[in-house]
Amino acid sequence: MAKNPLQFMQLAERLKIFREQHPRVLDFIQAVGRNNLQPGVILELRVTDLDGKVSVTNMRLTEEDVETIGIIKNLKG
């Protein structure tokens, strides 16, 4: 995690840009995160590169994962 105040400011600016460019992604994450992230839930990430190659991975959330997500959500203020 960034410890330098300048890095925090840069991160905040990048997150602002990300929100502006991809509002549906954050809306989706917030909607899912309200009630559905609990131990045992499986998160899947799928990436398709420019050549069409697909990479997929997933993870089953643990209690610790859910706790970590809660801490991150509370960082927003």
PyMOL commands that set and color helices and strands:
alter all, ss='L'
color gray80, all
select helices_A, chain A and resi 5-21+23-35+63-75
alter helices_A, ss='H'
color red, helices_A
select strands_A, chain A and resi 42-48+54-60
alter strands_A, ss='S'
color yellow, strands_A
deselect
rebuild
show_as cartoon
